[in-house]
């Protein structure tokens, strides 16, 4: 972890900027969620409203089980950028966990309207469509 090694460096190493966002993403990938949050928070020093960083924090919070904090973080992103597709997607699934399918559906529909049309996003788009169908079927069965 570069922030950790920077803390204890002897000062004779060449000064290089740390990419805290990249570090956080790597920590998230390896399951070090608390450490990832720390790195992402350091990345926010450059821009406290950075949607990409905030969304990564929300993902880490979700994986830690801090779903209220994750929801608040996604909502903060949406206040700053109402078309932030990742925030709509993440918040929708948190709302489903809370038993709020109508609110979740609204966010999934918005996600589908603004989602990037890339190969990487295709899996999430299909998952959102499938989830909307399941919510509709469940509502019809009641």
Helices and strands as residue ranges (DSSP letters): H 2-7, H 20-29, H 33-43, H 51-64, H 67-80, H 85-97, H 101-114, H 119-141
